[in-house]
Structures are given as structure tokens and as C-alpha cells.
Amino acid sequence: MSLRLKTLLITAMTLTTLLLVLTVSLRSILLESYRQIEEQDALQNLDRGVNAFMGSLDHMDRTTQDYSYWDDLYRYMITKDRAFADVNLVDSTFSNTRWNLLLLFNPEGKNVYAGAFDLDAKASMDVPEAWKKAIESRLPRLKPETDKAAVRGLLQVPEGVMMIVAREILQSNLSGPSQGLMVTGRLLSGQENRLLAEQTRLNLRWQPLSQAQLDGLEQELTKGLKTDHARAMRPMNDKELLAIELIHDLDGQPALYMMLVLPRTIFMQGQKSLYYLISAVVICASVFSVMILWLLERFVLARMSRLSAEVVALGEGQDLSRRITGSGQDEIGQLSVAINRMLTTHEDLHVLLEREKGKSERLLHNVLPDAIATRLKESSGVIAESYAEVTILFADIVDFTTMSTQVSPEYLVNMLNEVFSAFDHLAEKHGLEKIKTIGDAYMVVGGLPEKREDHAEAVTRMALDMLAVLEDISRTRGQRLQVRIGINTGPVVAGVIGTKKFLYDLWGDTVNTASRMESSGIPGKIQVTEATLQRLEGRFQIQALGERDIKGKGRIPVFLVLDETRRKDAA
């Protein structure tokens, strides 16, 4: 048998065996990998559903907390003045908070107030006796272990499942003694289902066990679900996957199924990718075998050796300007040209990468303060720092909601951009750090990340300039624009949160008080706290407003900044 024939037979047998092994291996490994990715995707989407559900419960908890720490409600629990309920516990209260049920109990467990509301019909209703009994029978369990805590979860009622939040009734400064327990409830109705599904943009539904009508696959999957948040999933067919999660109620009993139907896009893409991959492998292997025979026939091993040596030298030298010196019009010559083209592309990509790296760094410095951006590039750890004293400014455009209904979206966005761009320029001018904008609200801080002694003065000067700039914009646009500005000074914690979209933010009571200064302020005026006033040291004209009720702070003295003393002297 000739050497050429031996080479052909050996190559054919090797290629056939390799293709068979590769096909079986790829099918087993690749499809299994896609199945695992599909399951992981389903688990993540279940997490999204649970997070949306818990987010709805968190929102309900926050609204319940706002009411349970309300001084007027605290007095109502003492005086039982019916006028309070007639004015404050009305249909709009239930509609705005999306409560179906509100119960108030005194410290002895006696019901003081009971109200119910049909969110679908948008009308008040009598409190179903079953709801009331279900709450009253669990009062000891619903009482929080600490005054500032909450008990929340699910409760099974004849209509299905109800989300429940219970909080102690305290004064706004969180002092006691407790005047009882506030319990709010929201039915997991069809409307709530739709809202949660729209929020997650998933084919999700929440089905109470008491109303569950399950088909064959659903019954099979739910059989083994016993513990809280137990999960099961299985393909319904080649195109859809069903995933189910069990959620328990306050009593630790199974109460709710969360059902998710996902398109099997990942698995179908895996099948398609496997087909293309095997086809590509077959084609490449065939071409490679022919090329090997051709190279052996034409005694090209020496040229291949030289080419290999040059490529190795290129890899070791790390010199992107070097090129392959191979010549010829055959495959080896073309390979040399292709390698050179790849090297040229690699060199171009390296230049482009450096350019894009510069853009990324500039973008990072636009999003975060320079000092924080530098730390973030040097370290992947958590960036957080306490500041003993900074000054925070909140500004909010007056009647912005009304304005947004009267002008076009383009006009509204252009107006906001003009105002906030002017504010950004002022922040840069005064050496302050813009933190964020939330809708029509603007937040800026002085004294961080680089500490400075005159942070209160700088922030106050910027506030005065903001009023002047807004007057100019109002004249230019022919429309009266006003802002409320609130300023407070004190300690904060600052840091970066997020892993994909970074956000530099501040936390602490100082932030909350500054926000309260803005929300309780006077349009076109600058309202400051006593802490800020003490640091202005007579450099500004101040008007005392006396003590005022500030939500969450009680009665505190507040002041208006009218002008800077040196400005008035110069005038």
C-alpha cells in the first residue's frame, strides 16, 4: 500500500472517529450546559418574582409605618375622637395606600377602628367578619417583638391570600408608650397579580392554595413542595418551561404558589448552536484533512516549521509591530497574510482599547467624584466612609407635577435639563459635589469627598445663586419657576453601591432632615436648620421662623437665609 493511500486512510479514519466522539461529547456537554443555564435563568426569574412580591410588601410596610408613627393617630388612640377617622381614614387613604383592610387595636387588644375597601370597585365596604376574626385570633403573634419592628407576611382568608403588616402605634419621634397595634392588609387580587407581573415583565401568577386549580404537570411539580420557598421546575414542551415556588403564611403553613412560565429560548438556542457547531467542526475538519494531504504532497512541512517559529517569536516578543515574512500564493502564504492581518487588527484594537479605556475613565469620573472614582479603580472592595460634618442641600421645583400635565414631554425635559445643567455649573463653581437628581429634586453636598471647613457657606452661596439663576431662566422662558431649598449640616455616611450602575450616595439623619427642610420650606426661599445657622457665623442675613412641626423630627427651630451680608454691603 502506497504512502499516499496510507496517509489518506489514516486521515479518513482519524477524522471519522474524531467527529463521532466530538459530536457525542458536544451534544452531551453543550446541551447539558444549556439546560443548567436555563434552570439558572428560571431560578433568577423566580428570585425576581419573589423580590417584586417582597417589594410590594415592603412598600406596604413603609406606608403602614408612616401612619403608625403619626402623632395625630397617636392622639386619636387616646381620645377616640371620631373626627380624626372621618377626616383621615377615608376612601382616598385606602386607595392611595392600596389597603383593603385597616384595623386599630388598643393596648388591651380591643378593636378601636375597623375599615375595609374594595380596590377593584374603588369603594368602601364592611369589614368581612372572617378577616376580623383571622386578625384578632392572631393578635399575640402580630405584636412586634420591639417597638420599631414590624410583623408582616401572608394570611389566608376565604377570598384567597392577604398580605398583612402590623406595627406598634408610636409618636413620630418613636417614643411611647405604645397606644396599641395598627394592622393593614392587601388582598393578592387579580389586579395585584397583574401589577406584579407587569413590574417583572414575566409570565408570572400568584395562586392561593385554597383556590388552586392545577393541571397534570402543575400537580406533579407541587407534590414535593413542603418547605417555605421550595421550588420545582420542568419543561412543559420544547418551547416552554414551568417553574413553581411555594410561599408559607404567618402560621408557617403553605399558602401561595408563585408560577412562572418561561420560553425555552436558551435551550432552543443551544440546539441551534449545537447544529451549527457540529456542522462547522465537520467542515473545518474536512478542509483541514485535505490541506494536510496537500501540504504533505508538496513537502511543506519545512515552511510550516519556519512559520511556526516566527509565530512563537512573535508571541514571546510581544512586539505588535512585527509581521510574518512568509511568502507565496498558496495556503501557507495566505496564512501568513491572515496572521499579519490579524496582527494589524490586534494592533488597531489595542489602540482602540486604550482610547475606549480613556473614555470609560472619563465616564466614571462624570458619574462619581474624582477621589471615589480613583479609589474604585484601585480597589474592588466596598467604598464607604463616615464624615463628621457636611452640609446637604435639597431643591425641588414647585408645582412640578401640575406643570408636567400642562406642557409637552419635550418641553418638560428640556426645561429640567436647562435648570439642572445650570445647577451643575453652580456646583462646580462653588466646589461642591452633586449627588443625584430624583425627578424634579436636586441634591448637592459640601464637605465631601474632600473635606473643607467652609462647606456650609459654600452650599448657602450656591443656594442664593440657584434662586438668581432660576429667575433668569423664568424671564427667558416667560414662565414663573420656583424652587424650595432646604439645607442641613451634620454627620453622614457616604459610599458607592451597585456593581453595574454605580451610585455614590449619602445616608444618615442629616440627609433626612435636609430633605424635610426642603419639603416643609417656602417656595423661592432657603430654609436651614439651627445646625447650619451656627456655621454661617453672621456672614448671611437670617430670618428666624421659630419652631415648626417637622415630620419625623417634632418641633425644631428653622430659619430663612435672605442674602449674603457682603453682597448687601457691596450693593
N, C-alpha and C positions, 0 to 999 in steps of 0.2 A: 504493500500500500504506500502510495506516494506521501511525501511530507505535506504537500498541499492538501490532499484529501484527509490526512490525519488531523491537520490543523482545522479543516472545515468541520469534521465530525466532532472533534473535541469542543470546538467553539459552539456548535449547534447543541450538543448535549448539555454543556455547561449553561448556555443561555436558557434552554428549556427548563432545566432543573431550578435555576435561579429564579425564573419567572414564576414557576409554580410555588416555590417556597415563599417568594416575596408577595405573591397575590394572597396566599392563605394568611401570612403574617400581617400584611397590611389590613386585610379585611377584619381580622380578629382584633388587632391593636387599635386601628383607627376608628372603627365603629364603636368599640367599647369606650374609647376616649370621648367620642361624641355623645354616647349615652350618659357618661358621667358628667359631661359639660351640661347636657340637657337637664339632668337631675339637679345639678348645682344651680342652674338658672331657675328651675322651678322652686328650689328652696329659697333662693334670693327673692323671688317674686312673692312667695308666701310671707317672707320677712317684711316685704313692702306692704303687703296686706295687713299684717299684724301691726306694723308701725302706723299705718293710716288709722286703723281701729283704735290703737292706744293714743294716737294724736287727737282723735275726736274726744276720747275720754279725758285726755289732758286739758283740752280746751274747755270741756265741761267743768273740770275741777277748778280751772282758773276763774271762770265766771262765778262758780259757787263760792270760791274764796273771797272774791270781791264783795259779794253780798254778805257773807257770814262775818266779815271783818268791818262791817259798815256801822258807824255809830248810831245812825237813825234806827237801824234794825235792832241794835243792842237795846236802845231805849224802848222800842216797841215791845220787846220781850219782857220788859219790866212793867211798863204802863198798860200794855194791851190796848193801846189807843187804836181803834178801828180805822181812824182817818189815815194812818200810815199805810195800811193794806189797801185801802180804797185808792190811794194816790200812786203807790209804788208797785204793788203786786197786781198789775193789770195785764190785759191781753198782750200789750206790746212788750212787757217784760218777758213773758213766756216765749213770744215769737222771736225776740232778739236773741235770747239765750238758748233757744231751741230746747226748752224744757217741756216735757209732757207732765211732769209731776213736781210739786214743791210742798214739803211738809216741814213744819216748825214744831219742835218739842221743847218743853221747859226742862229744867234740870231733873225734875221728878219723873220725866217720861210722859207727861200729859201733852196731848196734841193741842197746840195753840192756833195753828193755821194749817189749812189743807186746801190746795188748789191744783187743778188739772187743766190741761189744754190740748186740744187736738191740732197738731201741727199741720196735718194734711188739710183739714177743713178750716184751719185758722180761726178757731172758735173755742171759747172756754167750755168746760164740761164738768160734770160732777165727778168727784174722785171715786173711781171704782172701789168697792169695798175690798175686793181681793188685793188690790195694790196696797191699800192702807194696812190690811191685816198682815201682808207679807213684810212690810216695813216694821210695823210695831212688834211683830214676833221676833225680829232680829235686832231690836234696839241695842241690847248689850253688845252684840257683835259689831254694830255700826259705830259705836262710840270710839273715836280715835284714842290711841294709847297716850298721845301727847297733845297739848292744846293746838300746836301749829301743824299737826299732821292731818291726813285725810284718809278715810276708808273709801275705796272705790272698787268697782267690779261689776259683775253681772248678776241679775236677779231674774229668775224665771217666774213669769206671770201668765195668766190664761191667754193673753194676746200674743205671747211669744217670749222674747228676752228684752229686758230693760237694763240700760246702763245706769248705775247708781253711784252717786258721790255723797258722802256725809262728812260734815265739818262742824267743829265746835263754834258757837256764836260768841265772838270776842269783840272788843273795841278795836278801832283802826290801828292803834299802837300795839295791838296784840296783848293788851293787858286784860285781866279778868276782874272778878270771877266769871266763869262761863255761864251764859244765860240759857244754855240748852244746846240743842242739836239741829242743824239745818240739813235736810236730805233732799236732793234733786234727782230726777230720773228722766231718761230719754229712751223711748221705745226704739228698738232696732227695726224700724219700719222699712217698707219698700223704698220710700224716699231717702232714708238714711243709707240704705244699701246702694242706691244709685249715686249718692254723693260720694261715698267712699270709693266706689268703683271708678267714678269719673276722676277722682283725685289720684288714684294709682294708674289709671288708664289700662286697667287689666280686666279680663273677663272674670270678675270675682263676684261671689254672692255669699252672704252670711245667712245660714238657715238654722233656726232653733230646732233642737232635737224633738221638742214636743210637736212640731209641725213638719218634720222631715218626711218627704216623700221621695224615697231613694229608689233608683233603678238597680239593675243587677250588679253592675260594676261598682256603683257607689256603696251598695250594701256590703259587697265583698271587701272593699277598702276600709270601711268604717268598723268592720267586725273586730279588728285587732287594736282599735284606738281606745285606750283606757285613761292614760295619764293626761294631765294638763299639757297642752301644746304638742301632743303626739301627732305625728304626720305620717301620711302614706301617699304614694303616687303610683300610677301605672298608665301606660299608653292606652287610649281608647281605641285608636286605629293608627294607620300610618301617618295621619295628619294632625291628630290632637292628643294631648296628654292631660290626664285628670290628676290634680293634687288636692288633698284634703287635710285640714288641720282641726283638731278638737280643742275647744276652749272651755274651761270649767267656770262655774259661777262662784259667788261668795261662799257658798256652802261646801265648795270643793267637789261639786257634782257636775258631770258632763252637761253642758247647756247649749253649746253652739258649734256648728260645723262651718268652717270657712272653706269654700270650694272654689278652686281655680282651674280654669280650662285654658291651656296654652297651645298655640300652634306648634307643631314639631318642626319648626324651621331649622333648628340646629341639626337634628338627626337627618332630615331630608338633604340638607346641605352637605352633611357628612357622606351620605350615599353618593351624591353627585361628585363630591371631591374625590371619593374613592375610585369612582369610574374614570374620572379624568386622570387621576394619579396612575392607575394601573395602565391606562392607555399610553400615558406619557412614558412610563417605565418601559413598556413593550417597544415603543417606537425608538426611544433612546438606546435601549439595549441592542435592538436590531442594527441601528446605524453604527453603534459602537463596534459591534462584531464585524460588520463589513469593513469599517475603517481599519480595524486591527489586521484583517486579512490583506487589505490593500497596502498597509504600511509594511507588513512582513514581506509581501511580494516585492515591493520596491526598495527593500533594505533601508528603511527609515529609522531604525532603532537608534542609530548614531545621532541623527538630527534631533530625535526626541530627547536623547540624553543631554545634548547640548542645550536644548530648550529648557529642560528641567533644571539644569544647573543655573541658567540665567534667572529663572523664576525664583529659585531658592535664594540666589544672591540678592534679588530684589526684596524678598521678604526679610532677609537678615539686615539689609542696609537701611530700610525704612526711608529711602530716598524716593519721593513721589515724582521727581523729575526724570528718573532713569527710564529707558524704554528697552524692549526686546529687539535684538539685532537680527533675528531670523528673517530669511527672505524666501521667495518662491511663490508660485501661484497655486500650489496645492493646499491640502487641509492644514498642513503644518504651518505654511506661510500665512494662511488665513487665521489660524490660531494665534500666531504671533501678532497679527494685526489686531485681532479681537482683544488680546491681552493688553496691547498698547492702548486700544480704545478704552478698555476698562480702567487702565491706569490713568488715562486722561480724565475719564469721568470721575474716578475716585479723587483725583486732584481737584477737579472742579467742585465736587461735592464737599471736599474738605474746606475749600474756600467758602462755599455756600454755608456750610455748617458753622464756620466761625462767624459769618455775617449774621446768621439766624440766632446764634448764641448771644451776639450783641443785642439783637432786637429783644430776645427773651429777657435779658438782664434789664434793658430799659423798661420793658413792660412790667417786670417785677418791681422796679423802683417806682413806677407810677402807681402800682396797687398798694405797696407797703412803704412805710418810712424807710429812708436810706439805711439807717442803722439796723433796722429789723431785717431788711432785705439782705444786707451783708451777713448778718448772723444766720439767716435761713440758708444761704448758700454754703456757709462754712460748716453748719451742723444740721443734722436731721432730727435732733431731739425737740422736745416741747419748748417753745419760746414763751415765757411768762415772767412778769416782773411786777413787784409792788412799788408804788410811788407814794411817798408820804404826803405830797401836796401837789395838786394840779388844779387848773381851772377849766371847767367844761361849759360850753355854750350850746344851747339848743335853739334853733329858729324854725318857725313854722309859718307858712303863708296863710293869712287869714282868709276864711271863706273859700278855700281852695276847692272843696267838694262842690259847692254851688257853682263856682267858676267852671269846673270841669264839665258840667252839664250844659253850659251856655256857649261854649266855644268848640271849635273842631279839634280833634286829637293832634293834628299837626301844629296848630297854633299853641295848644297847651304844652306840648313837648318843647317847641321852640322857645316859649316863654320860660319854662323851667330851666332849659339849657342856658339861656341868657342870664337868668338870675343866679343859678348855681355856678356858672363859669365866672361871673363877677365875684361871687363869694370866694371861689377858689383862688382868684387873683389876690383878694384881700388877705386870705390865709397865708399865702406865700409872702405877701408884702410884710405882714406882721410876724413872720417866722413861726406860724402856728401849724398844727397838724390836723388836717381834715380826716375825720374818722369814717364817716359814711353819710349817705343820704337815704332816707326811708320815705318814699312817696314825695310829699312836699316838705318834709322835715330835713334840716341840715344840722350836722353835729360836728363841732370842732373843739380841739383841746389845746391848751398851752401848758408847757412844763414837761412834756414827754414827746418822743423817747429821750431827747436830750433835755436835761434838767436846766431850768432857768429861774432866776429869782423874781423877774417881773412878769410872770405868767398871767396874773390877774389883771395887771394894767394892759398888757398886750391884747388879751381877749376882750376887755372892755372897749379899747380903742377900735378893735375890729367891729364890735357891735355897733358903735356910733357910725363907723364908715358904712356898714351894711344898710343902716337906715338912710344915709345920704345916697348911696348907690341906688337903692330901691326907689327913691324919689325921682332920680334921673331917669330910670327905666320907665317909671309911671308916666313921666312927661313925654318921653319918646313914644311910648305905645298909646298914649291917650287913655290909659286905663289905671284906675287907682289900685295900687298894690301895697299891701301892708304885711308886716310880719310881727309875730310875738317872739320876743327873745328872752330866754331865761338863762341865768348864769349862776354857777355854784362852785365853791372851792373846797377841796378836801382830798382824802386819800383814795386811790383806786388800784385795781389790779388790771394790767394790760397784757395782752398776749395774742398769739396767732392761732386761729382754729381752722380746721379743714385740711384736707390732703390734696384736693384737686383745685378747688376755687378758694384761695387763701383769703382770710378776713382778719384784719387787725382790729380788735375791739377792746372796750373797757367794761369793767364790772365793778359794782360796789354801790353803796347807798349814796355816794356823792353823785353818781350818774343819775340815779332815780330822782334825787332832789332837784338836780338841774333840769330834768325833764318836767318835774312838777312846777318849777318856776316858769317854764315856758307855757305849759298848758293852762296855768292859772293866771297868766300875765295879761297885760293890756295891749291891744293892737297898736303897733307903732311905738311901743315903749320897751325899755330894757329893765327887766325885773331881776334883782340879785338878792342873794341871801346875806345874812349877817357875816358869815364866814368870808365871803368875797369882799364885803364892805370893809372889813378890818384890814385887808391887804391893799386897798386903794389909797390909803394914807392921805386923804384930803386932796388928792390930785383931780378929783372929779366932783361935779355938783350933784349932790344926792338929795332925794326927797324920800322921807320916811313915810311908809304907808301904815305903820303899826302892825299889830299881829293879825294874821289871817289864817283861816282854816285851810290847810293844805292836805289833800288826800294822802293818807298813809303816814303823815308827819304830825298831825294835830295842828295846834295854833303856834305859829312861829312868826317872828318879825320879818318883814320883807321891805325892800327899798327899790326906788327907781333911780337909774342913772340918767341925768338930764343932759349933761355935757361935760367935756373935759375943762378943768379950770384954766389951763394955759391957753386953750382955744378961745375961751371967752375973754381972757385978758388981752390976747392978741387982737381980738375983734374990737 
